[in-house]
C-alpha cells in the first residue's frame, strides 16, 4: 500500500513538473498575443485599415515595427538619435533605472554581449572553499598588471537570478578553473538558481583532473623552515 501511494505521488509530481512549464508558456504567449494584438491591431485598424482588420494584425504590426527600428538604429542618423534618447532617459529618475535594467538584460542576451565573455570558468568566491561560475572578460594590462605580483585576469561574476548585475574581479590566473560549458548554458544555470542542469561534456578523466586541481588549491600550505 505504501509502495502504491509513493508511486502515485511520484507520478503526480512528475506530471506536474512536465505540465506546469508547458501550460505556463502557453498562457504567457496567449496573454502577450491577445494584449499586443488588441492594442496595435485595434489602433491600426481604426487609423489605417478599418475594413481590413483580421486577428493577428497587431502581431504583424509589431514585427514590422521591430524590423523598422532595427534598420533605423543601424544607420548613422538612427545611432545618433538613439544616443540622444538614452541621454534624455538617463536624466529621468525612475525611468532611468527601469530602462538601464532592461537594456542591460538585452545586452546580456544578445550575441554581441556574449562575444565579450571569452569563456566560462570557476573561481573561489565569495570566500576560499566556495566556488561560483564566472566569465572571463579579458586580461589585466598596463599599470594594474605592473602593480600585481602575478598575472591577473578580468572576471565577471553575475548574480542569480538577475545576471545583469554582479562583481568585477581581478583574479590570479593560477586560481581560475576552466569549465567545459558554453556561455548560454552557464547563463541558464545562473538564472535558474541551479535548477537547470546543463549536459556534461567533459570526460571522467578531465573531471578527475579538475577535481585534483581544486583539492590542491584548497589544501593548507605547509610552511618550510
N, C-alpha and C positions, 0 to 999 in steps of 0.2 A: 504493500500500500504506500509506504514511504517512497519506494522507488518510482512508482507511478506518479505520485504527487511531484516529486523532484523533476521527472521527465516533462510533465505538463508545464511546470513552472519554467523550465529551461526553454521549451518550445515557445511559450508565450513571450518570454523576454527576447528570444532571438527574432521572432516575428515582429515584435515592437521595434527592435533596433533596425530591422530591414524596412518596415513600412514608414516609420517616422521621418527619415530624411527624404524619402520619395514623396510622401504627402506634403511635407514642408516645402520642398522645391516646387511642386505643382501649385501649391497655394500662393507662394510668393510670386511666381511667374504670372499666375492668373490675376493677382492683385495689381501687379505692375502693368500688365496688358490692359486691364479694364481702366485703370487710372489714366495712363498715358493716352489711350485711345479716346476716352471720354473728354479729356481736356484739349488735346491737339486736334483730334478728329472733329469734334463739335465746332471748335473755333475755326478750323479750316473750312468746314462745310458752310458755316454762316457767313464767312467773309468772301470766299472764292468760289466754292463749288457746292451751292445749296442743293442742286438736283443730282449730284453725283456722289453722295456720301455712301460709304459701304464700311462694314466692320473691318477694322484693321487699318483704316486710313490714317489714324493718329500714329500708329507704329511706323508706317511708311514715311510719314512726315518727319518723325523723329530720326529715322535712319538717314534721310536726306539732309536734315539739319546737322547731324553729326559729321557726315561726309563733307558738307559745305564748310563747316567750321574747321575741319582738318585741312582742307585745301587753302582756306583763307589764312590759317595760322602758320602755314609753311612758307608763305611769301614774305617779302621784305616789309611791306606795309602792315601785314597782319601781325608779324612778330612785334613790331613797334607798338601797335595798339594793344596787344596782349600785355606787354611790359607796362604800359601806362595804366591799364586796367588793374593789374596786380598792385601797382604802386598806390592806386586810389583805394583799393580794398585794404591795403596794409595800414591805412590811416583810420579805418573804422574799427573801434574797439572790439565789439562782439563778433562782427563778421570776419575780422582778421583771423581770429583763432579757428573758426569753422572752416574757412577757405584754406588756411595753411594746413590743417589736418587732412582735409580731403585731397588736397594737391599732393601732400607727402605720400598718402596711401596709393594714389595713382602712379606716382613716380616709382614706388617700390614694386608695384605690379607690372610696370611697363618693361619692355625688353631693354630699353636704353638704360634704365636703372640697374637691371640685372647684370649688364656688362661691367658695371663698376665693381661688382663683387667678383673677385678673381676665383675664389674657391671657399668651400665650407671647411671649417676647422673646429677643433675643440680646444678650449683653454681652461685653466683653473680660475674660476670666478664665481661668486664674489670673494671666496677665500680658498686657501690651499686645501686640496682634497675634494672640492666641489667643482664639477665640470659643467660647462654650458656650450651650446652651439654658437658660433660666431662666423663672421665673414671677413676675409682678408680684403682690404681695400687699397693697399699699396705698401711701399717700403719707405721707412724713415730716411731722410737725406739731409744734407747740409748741416745747419747749426745744431739742430736737435740731435742728430746722429753723432755729431762730433762730441757732444756732451755725455753721451752714453758709453758705458764700458764695453758694450757688445751690440751686435746688430739688432735693431728693433723693427717690428712690423706693425703697420696700421691695421687695427682690428676693430670692427663694429659689432657690438653685442646688442641685438634687438631685444625688446621686451615682449612679453606674451600677455594677452593675445593681440596687442597692438604693436606690430613690428616697425611702425613709423618712428617710434621713439626708442632710445637705447643709450648705450655708452660707447664713447670712442676711447680706445685704449692703445697704448704703445707697449706691445708685448715682446719680450725677448724671443728671437727666432727659435731658440732651442726648446722653448716651452710650448710651442704650437704643435698640435697633433692633427695631421691631415685626415679628413673624413671622406670616404668614397660616396658622396651624396651630392646631387645637383642642388642648385640654389632654390629651384621651385619646390623640391621635396623638403628641403630644410625649412622653407617658409611655411609650408603646410603643417609641418611638425610643430613649429613655434606658435603659429596662430591657433592651432587646436589645443595648445597647452599640454601636448604629449599624448593626446588620444589617438592621433594619426600615426600609423606605423609604416614608414617607407620600406620598400623592398630592400633586402640585404644584398649588396653587390660584391662585398668583399669575401674572399675565401677564408676558410677556417685558419689557414696558416697566417694570412695577413692580420686577421683579428687577434690571433695569439701574439704576434709580434707587437701590435699596437698596445695590447694589454700589458706586455712586458715593459714597454716604454713607460706606460703610466705608472706601473709598480715601482720602477726605478726612480721616477720623479717624486713619488710620494714617500719613498723610504728615507728615514732620517740620515743625515750626513754625519759621518764619524770624523771627528777632528783628529788629525795626525799630530803626534807630539813634535 
